[in-house]
Amino acid sequence: MNDAELARLRPTDGARYLLELDAATDTTARYRAWILTPSASFTYTADLTAAAEPALTPTGEPAPADLLDRLTMFARLLARSAPPWPHRHLRWRGTRS
């Protein structure tokens, strides 16, 4: 995912969560993950297996806890539904008023 593609995914409200498959076996997968907000982005590697909690490792500045909790939830749901491991998993959540 290049900077121009990420810029197109940047939301005007809330946060967008993207997991893109990097490598996979029948039981495990590694994803590159992004949390995109209107003013910031956070990158992670996500190591997933169906039988364990996702291992999320920041590759830069870590995200605030509420954003990271949501990414963890999406990664957990993705791992539970695999295999097959989808190439891309994209979600958006708006801000609550």
SVG drawing of the C-alpha trace seen along z (x, -y; Angstrom):
<svg xmlns="http://www.w3.org/2000/svg" viewBox="-24 -16 32 41">
<polyline fill="none" stroke="black" stroke-width="0.4" points="0.0,0.0 1.6,-3.3 1.1,-6.7 -1.3,-7.8 -3.5,-4.8 -3.5,-5.4 -4.4,-9.1 -7.5,-8.0 -8.6,-5.8 -8.1,-8.5 -11.6,-9.3 -13.0,-12.7 -14.5,-11.4 -13.8,-8.5 -11.2,-6.0 -10.6,-3.5 -8.9,-0.1 -7.1,1.8 -5.5,5.2 -3.6,6.4 -2.3,9.9 1.5,10.1 2.1,13.9 0.0,16.9 0.0,20.6 -3.1,22.8 -3.1,21.8 -1.4,18.5 -1.2,15.2 0.8,12.0 -1.0,8.8 0.2,5.2 -2.3,3.1 -3.2,-0.6 -5.4,-2.8 -6.2,-6.0 -7.9,-9.0 -8.5,-12.4 -5.2,-13.7 -3.0,-10.7 -2.1,-7.2 -0.7,-4.3 0.9,-1.2 1.2,2.3 2.1,5.8 -0.6,8.3 0.2,11.9 -3.0,14.0 -4.0,17.5 -7.5,18.8 -6.5,20.2 -4.8,17.2 -5.1,13.4 -3.7,11.3 -0.2,10.1 -0.1,6.4 3.3,4.8 3.5,1.0 6.0,0.2 6.0,-3.5 4.2,-5.6 1.6,-3.4 -2.1,-4.3 -4.2,-5.6 -5.7,-2.8 -9.3,-3.2 -8.1,-2.9 -5.8,0.0 -8.7,1.8 -10.8,1.6 -8.0,2.8 -7.5,5.8 -11.2,6.6 -11.2,6.6 -8.0,8.7 -9.6,11.2 -12.8,11.5 -10.7,11.9 -8.6,14.7 -11.8,16.5 -13.3,16.6 -10.1,17.9 -8.8,19.8 -9.0,18.9 -7.2,15.7 -8.6,12.7 -6.2,10.5 -7.7,7.4 -10.0,6.5 -11.3,2.9 -13.6,1.4 -14.7,-2.2 -16.1,-3.4 -17.4,-7.0 -17.1,-9.1 -19.8,-8.9 -21.7,-12.1"/>
</svg>
